[in-house]
Amino acid sequence: MTIIKLKVNHSALWFFISLFVIVLVGGVGYIMQYNGVVDARYEGEQLEKEVRTLEAANINLKERLYARIDSGLLETVAVAHGLVLERTPHYLPTNQWVLDSSY
């Protein structure tokens, strides 16, 4: 008895297997990329909330600073400590330059 075996062409099978692998790898890559984008977007929203919170804290600190350095309050503190406002202050001596080359 003779068994006839036909020649099977596996090129179509390999094409579909490789196509399936490419689609599978592409799908996994797409899902990973999408998860990265979602994570980055969530992190950006969290950072925006933190920035808004820090800006509010900064505004509060500025208000406290400006309340402390109010000119009326500083004059009251100066008078309480016996300080006198000098009308003609001399900041630097004017008889010789600081970078004079005659030293």
N, CA, C and O atoms as CSV, one atom per row, in Angstrom:
chain,resi,resn,atom,element,x,y,z
A,1,MET,N,N,0.833,-1.162,0.000
A,1,MET,CA,C,0.000,0.000,0.000
A,1,MET,C,C,0.887,1.237,0.000
A,1,MET,O,O,1.862,1.320,0.747
A,2,THR,N,N,0.539,2.180,-0.835
A,2,THR,CA,C,1.312,3.403,-0.989
A,2,THR,C,C,0.520,4.566,-0.382
A,2,THR,O,O,-0.659,4.767,-0.675
A,3,ILE,N,N,1.216,5.323,0.478
A,3,ILE,CA,C,0.582,6.509,1.072
A,3,ILE,C,C,1.128,7.717,0.333
A,3,ILE,O,O,2.335,7.944,0.258
A,4,ILE,N,N,0.219,8.458,-0.193
A,4,ILE,CA,C,0.619,9.665,-0.909
A,4,ILE,C,C,0.464,10.847,0.048
A,4,ILE,O,O,-0.612,11.110,0.585
A,5,LYS,N,N,1.529,11.514,0.228
A,5,LYS,CA,C,1.514,12.673,1.112
A,5,LYS,C,C,1.736,13.902,0.238
A,5,LYS,O,O,2.725,14.005,-0.488
A,6,LEU,N,N,0.794,14.821,0.328
A,6,LEU,CA,C,0.916,16.036,-0.487
A,6,LEU,C,C,1.920,16.997,0.150
A,6,LEU,O,O,2.087,17.031,1.369
A,7,LYS,N,N,2.568,17.762,-0.690
A,7,LYS,CA,C,3.503,18.776,-0.208
A,7,LYS,C,C,2.698,19.922,0.391
A,7,LYS,O,O,1.904,20.558,-0.301
A,8,VAL,N,N,2.904,20.183,1.670
A,8,VAL,CA,C,2.158,21.234,2.377
A,8,VAL,C,C,2.982,22.514,2.338
A,8,VAL,O,O,4.172,22.517,2.651
A,9,ASN,N,N,2.328,23.589,1.952
A,9,ASN,CA,C,2.982,24.895,1.876
A,9,ASN,C,C,2.738,25.627,3.207
A,9,ASN,O,O,1.607,26.006,3.513
A,10,HIS,N,N,3.788,25.817,3.977
A,10,HIS,CA,C,3.669,26.451,5.295
A,10,HIS,C,C,3.869,27.957,5.249
A,10,HIS,O,O,3.847,28.603,6.296
A,11,SER,N,N,4.060,28.527,4.089
A,11,SER,CA,C,4.326,29.967,4.011
A,11,SER,C,C,3.116,30.776,4.467
A,11,SER,O,O,3.282,31.806,5.121
A,12,ALA,N,N,1.920,30.341,4.142
A,12,ALA,CA,C,0.722,31.066,4.595
A,12,ALA,C,C,0.563,30.958,6.099
A,12,ALA,O,O,0.164,31.919,6.757
A,13,LEU,N,N,0.873,29.795,6.642
A,13,LEU,CA,C,0.788,29.599,8.092
A,13,LEU,C,C,1.773,30.497,8.814
A,13,LEU,O,O,1.420,31.133,9.808
A,14,TRP,N,N,3.029,30.559,8.317
A,14,TRP,CA,C,4.031,31.431,8.928
A,14,TRP,C,C,3.638,32.907,8.789
A,14,TRP,O,O,3.903,33.702,9.691
A,15,PHE,N,N,3.027,33.269,7.697
A,15,PHE,CA,C,2.571,34.645,7.517
A,15,PHE,C,C,1.539,35.004,8.579
A,15,PHE,O,O,1.642,36.062,9.200
A,16,PHE,N,N,0.560,34.157,8.796
A,16,PHE,CA,C,-0.479,34.461,9.781
A,16,PHE,C,C,0.054,34.420,11.211
A,16,PHE,O,O,-0.376,35.204,12.056
A,17,ILE,N,N,0.977,33.518,11.481
A,17,ILE,CA,C,1.582,33.478,12.822
A,17,ILE,C,C,2.391,34.747,13.072
A,17,ILE,O,O,2.288,35.346,14.142
A,18,SER,N,N,3.188,35.156,12.102
A,18,SER,CA,C,3.982,36.383,12.273
A,18,SER,C,C,3.076,37.610,12.351
A,18,SER,O,O,3.359,38.540,13.107
A,19,LEU,N,N,1.991,37.620,11.578
A,19,LEU,CA,C,1.035,38.725,11.659
A,19,LEU,C,C,0.399,38.780,13.044
A,19,LEU,O,O,0.244,39.864,13.607
A,20,PHE,N,N,0.034,37.644,13.593
A,20,PHE,CA,C,-0.556,37.582,14.923
A,20,PHE,C,C,0.435,38.068,15.976
A,20,PHE,O,O,0.060,38.803,16.889
A,21,VAL,N,N,1.691,37.662,15.855
A,21,VAL,CA,C,2.719,38.093,16.812
A,21,VAL,C,C,2.936,39.600,16.726
A,21,VAL,O,O,3.073,40.266,17.752
A,22,ILE,N,N,2.967,40.136,15.522
A,22,ILE,CA,C,3.152,41.579,15.342
A,22,ILE,C,C,1.977,42.344,15.951
A,22,ILE,O,O,2.180,43.341,16.644
A,23,VAL,N,N,0.759,41.887,15.698
A,23,VAL,CA,C,-0.421,42.550,16.264
A,23,VAL,C,C,-0.409,42.439,17.783
A,23,VAL,O,O,-0.749,43.400,18.473
A,24,LEU,N,N,-0.022,41.283,18.312
A,24,LEU,CA,C,0.028,41.086,19.761
A,24,LEU,C,C,1.069,41.998,20.402
A,24,LEU,O,O,0.782,42.650,21.406
A,25,VAL,N,N,2.258,42.052,19.842
A,25,VAL,CA,C,3.319,42.918,20.378
A,25,VAL,C,C,2.918,44.389,20.250
A,25,VAL,O,O,3.150,45.177,21.167
A,26,GLY,N,N,2.322,44.756,19.121
A,26,GLY,CA,C,1.861,46.138,18.948
A,26,GLY,C,C,0.771,46.499,19.943
A,26,GLY,O,O,0.757,47.610,20.473
A,27,GLY,N,N,-0.141,45.571,20.199
A,27,GLY,CA,C,-1.208,45.823,21.167
A,27,GLY,C,C,-0.669,46.000,22.575
A,27,GLY,O,O,-1.106,46.887,23.309
A,28,VAL,N,N,0.285,45.151,22.953
A,28,VAL,CA,C,0.894,45.277,24.283
A,28,VAL,C,C,1.654,46.598,24.389
A,28,VAL,O,O,1.575,47.282,25.410
A,29,GLY,N,N,2.385,46.954,23.343
A,29,GLY,CA,C,3.092,48.237,23.343
A,29,GLY,C,C,2.135,49.412,23.435
A,29,GLY,O,O,2.405,50.379,24.146
A,30,TYR,N,N,1.012,49.337,22.718
A,30,TYR,CA,C,0.020,50.408,22.761
A,30,TYR,C,C,-0.573,50.548,24.158
A,30,TYR,O,O,-0.758,51.663,24.647
A,31,ILE,N,N,-0.871,49.428,24.799
A,31,ILE,CA,C,-1.434,49.470,26.146
A,31,ILE,C,C,-0.427,50.056,27.133
A,31,ILE,O,O,-0.799,50.843,28.003
A,32,MET,N,N,0.838,49.680,27.003
A,32,MET,CA,C,1.866,50.233,27.889
A,32,MET,C,C,2.027,51.734,27.660
A,32,MET,O,O,2.173,52.493,28.618
A,33,GLN,N,N,2.002,52.164,26.408
A,33,GLN,CA,C,2.120,53.588,26.094
A,33,GLN,C,C,0.928,54.362,26.650
A,33,GLN,O,O,1.093,55.447,27.206
A,34,TYR,N,N,-0.265,53.806,26.501
A,34,TYR,CA,C,-1.468,54.454,27.017
A,34,TYR,C,C,-1.405,54.578,28.535
A,34,TYR,O,O,-1.761,55.620,29.085
A,35,ASN,N,N,-0.957,53.529,29.216
A,35,ASN,CA,C,-0.826,53.599,30.670
A,35,ASN,C,C,0.193,54.653,31.084
A,35,ASN,O,O,0.002,55.337,32.089
A,36,GLY,N,N,1.264,54.789,30.326
A,36,GLY,CA,C,2.254,55.832,30.614
A,36,GLY,C,C,1.671,57.220,30.457
A,36,GLY,O,O,1.937,58.104,31.272
A,37,VAL,N,N,0.874,57.419,29.413
A,37,VAL,CA,C,0.243,58.722,29.190
A,37,VAL,C,C,-0.747,59.042,30.312
A,37,VAL,O,O,-0.797,60.171,30.799
A,38,VAL,N,N,-1.526,58.049,30.714
A,38,VAL,CA,C,-2.494,58.261,31.791
A,38,VAL,C,C,-1.769,58.581,33.097
A,38,VAL,O,O,-2.182,59.481,33.829
A,39,ASP,N,N,-0.702,57.858,33.391
A,39,ASP,CA,C,0.069,58.126,34.607
A,39,ASP,C,C,0.673,59.529,34.583
A,39,ASP,O,O,0.649,60.232,35.593
A,40,ALA,N,N,1.210,59.937,33.443
A,40,ALA,CA,C,1.794,61.272,33.327
A,40,ALA,C,C,0.729,62.350,33.485
A,40,ALA,O,O,0.968,63.373,34.128
A,41,ARG,N,N,-0.444,62.126,32.902
A,41,ARG,CA,C,-1.530,63.097,33.036
A,41,ARG,C,C,-1.973,63.218,34.495
A,41,ARG,O,O,-2.204,64.322,34.988
A,42,TYR,N,N,-2.089,62.083,35.181
A,42,TYR,CA,C,-2.487,62.104,36.589
A,42,TYR,C,C,-1.435,62.820,37.434
A,42,TYR,O,O,-1.772,63.615,38.312
A,43,GLU,N,N,-0.160,62.535,37.166
A,43,GLU,CA,C,0.911,63.188,37.903
A,43,GLU,C,C,0.914,64.692,37.632
A,43,GLU,O,O,1.157,65.485,38.541
A,44,GLY,N,N,0.647,65.083,36.396
A,44,GLY,CA,C,0.564,66.508,36.070
A,44,GLY,C,C,-0.569,67.194,36.815
A,44,GLY,O,O,-0.402,68.313,37.301
A,45,GLU,N,N,-1.718,66.540,36.913
A,45,GLU,CA,C,-2.835,67.120,37.657
A,45,GLU,C,C,-2.486,67.254,39.134
A,45,GLU,O,O,-2.830,68.255,39.763
A,46,GLN,N,N,-1.805,66.256,39.691
A,46,GLN,CA,C,-1.410,66.324,41.093
A,46,GLN,C,C,-0.411,67.459,41.313
A,46,GLN,O,O,-0.483,68.163,42.320
A,47,LEU,N,N,0.516,67.639,40.377
A,47,LEU,CA,C,1.483,68.732,40.502
A,47,LEU,C,C,0.809,70.087,40.381
A,47,LEU,O,O,1.202,71.030,41.068
A,48,GLU,N,N,-0.202,70.207,39.517
A,48,GLU,CA,C,-0.939,71.464,39.405
A,48,GLU,C,C,-1.658,71.789,40.714
A,48,GLU,O,O,-1.674,72.942,41.145
A,49,LYS,N,N,-2.251,70.776,41.346
A,49,LYS,CA,C,-2.907,70.995,42.641
A,49,LYS,C,C,-1.895,71.436,43.691
A,49,LYS,O,O,-2.169,72.329,44.494
A,50,GLU,N,N,-0.722,70.804,43.681
A,50,GLU,CA,C,0.307,71.176,44.643
A,50,GLU,C,C,0.802,72.598,44.397
A,50,GLU,O,O,1.056,73.343,45.343
A,51,VAL,N,N,0.937,72.973,43.125
A,51,VAL,CA,C,1.370,74.339,42.802
A,51,VAL,C,C,0.335,75.345,43.288
A,51,VAL,O,O,0.695,76.377,43.854
A,52,ARG,N,N,-0.958,75.053,43.072
A,52,ARG,CA,C,-2.004,75.957,43.547
A,52,ARG,C,C,-1.970,76.089,45.066
A,52,ARG,O,O,-2.153,77.181,45.605
A,53,THR,N,N,-1.736,74.974,45.751
A,53,THR,CA,C,-1.652,75.017,47.212
A,53,THR,C,C,-0.457,75.852,47.655
A,53,THR,O,O,-0.570,76.662,48.575
A,54,LEU,N,N,0.686,75.659,47.005
A,54,LEU,CA,C,1.875,76.435,47.361
A,54,LEU,C,C,1.716,77.910,47.018
A,54,LEU,O,O,2.229,78.766,47.738
A,55,GLU,N,N,1.016,78.222,45.934
A,55,GLU,CA,C,0.766,79.628,45.609
A,55,GLU,C,C,-0.104,80.280,46.674
A,55,GLU,O,O,0.130,81.428,47.050
A,56,ALA,N,N,-1.104,79.558,47.160
A,56,ALA,CA,C,-1.953,80.097,48.229
A,56,ALA,C,C,-1.135,80.318,49.497
A,56,ALA,O,O,-1.296,81.337,50.169
A,57,ALA,N,N,-0.263,79.376,49.826
A,57,ALA,CA,C,0.603,79.539,50.994
A,57,ALA,C,C,1.544,80.720,50.801
A,57,ALA,O,O,1.817,81.454,51.751
A,58,ASN,N,N,2.042,80.911,49.581
A,58,ASN,CA,C,2.930,82.032,49.284
A,58,ASN,C,C,2.203,83.357,49.461
A,58,ASN,O,O,2.769,84.318,49.983
A,59,ILE,N,N,0.950,83.406,49.024
A,59,ILE,CA,C,0.160,84.629,49.189
A,59,ILE,C,C,-0.025,84.934,50.661
A,59,ILE,O,O,0.090,86.087,51.078
A,60,ASN,N,N,-0.314,83.903,51.461
A,60,ASN,CA,C,-0.478,84.117,52.898
A,60,ASN,C,C,0.814,84.610,53.540
A,60,ASN,O,O,0.787,85.497,54.393
A,61,LEU,N,N,1.944,84.037,53.132
A,61,LEU,CA,C,3.225,84.486,53.679
A,61,LEU,C,C,3.530,85.926,53.282
A,61,LEU,O,O,4.049,86.697,54.090
A,62,LYS,N,N,3.211,86.290,52.043
A,62,LYS,CA,C,3.440,87.675,51.621
A,62,LYS,C,C,2.574,88.644,52.410
A,62,LYS,O,O,3.035,89.718,52.795
A,63,GLU,N,N,1.318,88.270,52.654
A,63,GLU,CA,C,0.439,89.131,53.441
A,63,GLU,C,C,0.977,89.313,54.851
A,63,GLU,O,O,0.941,90.420,55.390
A,64,ARG,N,N,1.479,88.235,55.457
A,64,ARG,CA,C,2.050,88.345,56.801
A,64,ARG,C,C,3.308,89.211,56.791
A,64,ARG,O,O,3.528,90.001,57.709
A,65,LEU,N,N,4.143,89.060,55.741
A,65,LEU,CA,C,5.367,89.856,55.636
A,65,LEU,C,C,5.037,91.336,55.492
A,65,LEU,O,O,5.616,92.182,56.174
A,66,TYR,N,N,4.100,91.640,54.597
A,66,TYR,CA,C,3.742,93.037,54.381
A,66,TYR,C,C,3.094,93.646,55.618
A,66,TYR,O,O,3.249,94.841,55.874
A,67,ALA,N,N,2.371,92.837,56.388
A,67,ALA,CA,C,1.795,93.346,57.639
A,67,ALA,C,C,2.894,93.640,58.649
A,67,ALA,O,O,2.771,94.582,59.432
A,68,ARG,N,N,3.965,92.854,58.647
A,68,ARG,CA,C,5.056,93.065,59.604
A,68,ARG,C,C,5.945,94.252,59.225
A,68,ARG,O,O,6.492,94.915,60.107
A,69,ILE,N,N,6.095,94.528,57.933
A,69,ILE,CA,C,6.992,95.618,57.533
A,69,ILE,C,C,6.210,96.871,57.170
A,69,ILE,O,O,6.690,97.704,56.400
A,70,ASP,N,N,5.033,97.005,57.710
A,70,ASP,CA,C,4.240,98.211,57.501
A,70,ASP,C,C,5.012,99.401,58.075
A,70,ASP,O,O,5.543,99.313,59.182
A,71,SER,N,N,5.079,100.506,57.340
A,71,SER,CA,C,5.905,101.649,57.763
A,71,SER,C,C,5.420,102.238,59.086
A,71,SER,O,O,6.238,102.655,59.907
A,72,GLY,N,N,4.129,102.278,59.304
A,72,GLY,CA,C,3.618,102.791,60.582
A,72,GLY,C,C,4.034,101.907,61.744
A,72,GLY,O,O,4.396,102.409,62.808
A,73,LEU,N,N,3.985,100.611,61.553
A,73,LEU,CA,C,4.388,99.673,62.602
A,73,LEU,C,C,5.887,99.758,62.856
A,73,LEU,O,O,6.320,99.700,64.007
A,74,LEU,N,N,6.685,99.894,61.802
A,74,LEU,CA,C,8.133,99.996,61.972
A,74,LEU,C,C,8.520,101.283,62.698
A,74,LEU,O,O,9.440,101.277,63.516
A,75,GLU,N,N,7.831,102.379,62.410
A,75,GLU,CA,C,8.108,103.630,63.121
A,75,GLU,C,C,7.765,103.503,64.595
A,75,GLU,O,O,8.484,104.027,65.446
A,76,THR,N,N,6.675,102.815,64.907
A,76,THR,CA,C,6.290,102.608,66.301
A,76,THR,C,C,7.336,101.767,67.027
A,76,THR,O,O,7.686,102.071,68.168
A,77,VAL,N,N,7.833,100.725,66.391
A,77,VAL,CA,C,8.866,99.881,66.995
A,77,VAL,C,C,10.155,100.673,67.162
A,77,VAL,O,O,10.835,100.527,68.178
A,78,ALA,N,N,10.507,101.508,66.189
A,78,ALA,CA,C,11.729,102.313,66.275
A,78,ALA,C,C,11.644,103.292,67.434
A,78,ALA,O,O,12.615,103.452,68.174
A,79,VAL,N,N,10.518,103.944,67.606
A,79,VAL,CA,C,10.353,104.898,68.709
A,79,VAL,C,C,10.381,104.160,70.044
A,79,VAL,O,O,10.925,104.670,71.024
A,80,ALA,N,N,9.795,102.962,70.089
A,80,ALA,CA,C,9.781,102.187,71.331
A,80,ALA,C,C,11.196,101.776,71.743
A,80,ALA,O,O,11.466,101.636,72.935
A,81,HIS,N,N,12.090,101.582,70.795
A,81,HIS,CA,C,13.467,101.196,71.103
A,81,HIS,C,C,14.406,102.397,71.150
A,81,HIS,O,O,15.619,102.220,71.258
A,82,GLY,N,N,13.880,103.588,71.071
A,82,GLY,CA,C,14.685,104.790,71.209
A,82,GLY,C,C,15.491,105.146,69.971
A,82,GLY,O,O,16.511,105.824,70.090
A,83,LEU,N,N,15.084,104.726,68.823
A,83,LEU,CA,C,15.801,105.071,67.595
A,83,LEU,C,C,15.312,106.419,67.079
A,83,LEU,O,O,14.139,106.765,67.223
A,84,VAL,N,N,16.225,107.171,66.478
A,84,VAL,CA,C,15.909,108.502,65.979
A,84,VAL,C,C,16.139,108.504,64.466
A,84,VAL,O,O,17.131,107.953,63.988
A,85,LEU,N,N,15.232,109.118,63.720
A,85,LEU,CA,C,15.359,109.220,62.273
A,85,LEU,C,C,16.403,110.263,61.937
A,85,LEU,O,O,16.267,111.421,62.333
A,86,GLU,N,N,17.428,109.883,61.225
A,86,GLU,CA,C,18.496,110.802,60.852
A,86,GLU,C,C,18.139,111.453,59.533
A,86,GLU,O,O,17.836,110.765,58.559
A,87,ARG,N,N,18.170,112.752,59.495
A,87,ARG,CA,C,17.750,113.505,58.311
A,87,ARG,C,C,18.820,113.546,57.222
A,87,ARG,O,O,18.486,113.561,56.037
A,88,THR,N,N,20.082,113.564,57.595
A,88,THR,CA,C,21.169,113.606,56.612
A,88,THR,C,C,22.139,112.447,56.879
A,88,THR,O,O,23.180,112.649,57.504
A,89,PRO,N,N,21.822,111.286,56.431
A,89,PRO,CA,C,22.717,110.146,56.691
A,89,PRO,C,C,23.951,110.178,55.793
A,89,PRO,O,O,23.879,110.605,54.641
A,90,HIS,N,N,25.079,109.725,56.330
A,90,HIS,CA,C,26.331,109.616,55.580
A,90,HIS,C,C,26.631,108.132,55.436
A,90,HIS,O,O,27.056,107.475,56.385
A,91,TYR,N,N,26.403,107.617,54.236
A,91,TYR,CA,C,26.554,106.184,54.024
A,91,TYR,C,C,27.996,105.777,53.798
A,91,TYR,O,O,28.458,104.804,54.394
A,92,LEU,N,N,28.732,106.508,52.936
A,92,LEU,CA,C,30.124,106.206,52.641
A,92,LEU,C,C,30.951,107.476,52.806
A,92,LEU,O,O,30.493,108.574,52.491
A,93,PRO,N,N,32.148,107.314,53.293
A,93,PRO,CA,C,33.009,108.517,53.358
A,93,PRO,C,C,33.348,108.979,51.939
A,93,PRO,O,O,33.642,108.163,51.065
A,94,THR,N,N,33.305,110.278,51.725
A,94,THR,CA,C,33.506,110.809,50.372
A,94,THR,C,C,34.901,111.364,50.148
A,94,THR,O,O,35.160,111.944,49.094
A,95,ASN,N,N,35.806,111.207,51.101
A,95,ASN,CA,C,37.126,111.793,50.917
A,95,ASN,C,C,38.061,110.901,50.100
A,95,ASN,O,O,39.058,111.402,49.580
A,96,GLN,N,N,37.783,109.607,49.965
A,96,GLN,CA,C,38.667,108.738,49.188
A,96,GLN,C,C,37.829,107.622,48.553
A,96,GLN,O,O,36.882,107.119,49.158
A,97,TRP,N,N,38.195,107.250,47.328
A,97,TRP,CA,C,37.488,106.176,46.637
A,97,TRP,C,C,37.886,104.818,47.220
A,97,TRP,O,O,38.992,104.652,47.733
A,98,VAL,N,N,36.995,103.881,47.137
A,98,VAL,CA,C,37.264,102.557,47.648
A,98,VAL,C,C,38.300,101.837,46.796
A,98,VAL,O,O,39.131,101.104,47.332
A,99,LEU,N,N,38.267,102.027,45.501
A,99,LEU,CA,C,39.199,101.356,44.587
A,99,LEU,C,C,40.274,102.315,44.074
A,99,LEU,O,O,40.661,102.261,42.907
A,100,ASP,N,N,40.736,103.169,44.937
A,100,ASP,CA,C,41.758,104.136,44.552
A,100,ASP,C,C,43.084,103.400,44.361
A,100,ASP,O,O,43.431,102.523,45.152
A,101,SER,N,N,43.825,103.761,43.307
A,101,SER,CA,C,45.084,103.079,43.008
A,101,SER,C,C,46.261,103.670,43.745
A,101,SER,O,O,47.394,103.258,43.491
A,102,SER,N,N,46.052,104.626,44.655
A,102,SER,CA,C,47.165,105.244,45.353
A,102,SER,C,C,47.547,104.499,46.631
A,102,SER,O,O,48.390,104.988,47.384
A,103,TYR,N,N,46.963,103.347,46.897
A,103,TYR,CA,C,47.323,102.587,48.100
A,103,TYR,C,C,48.698,102.029,48.001
A,103,TYR,O,O,49.163,101.362,48.925
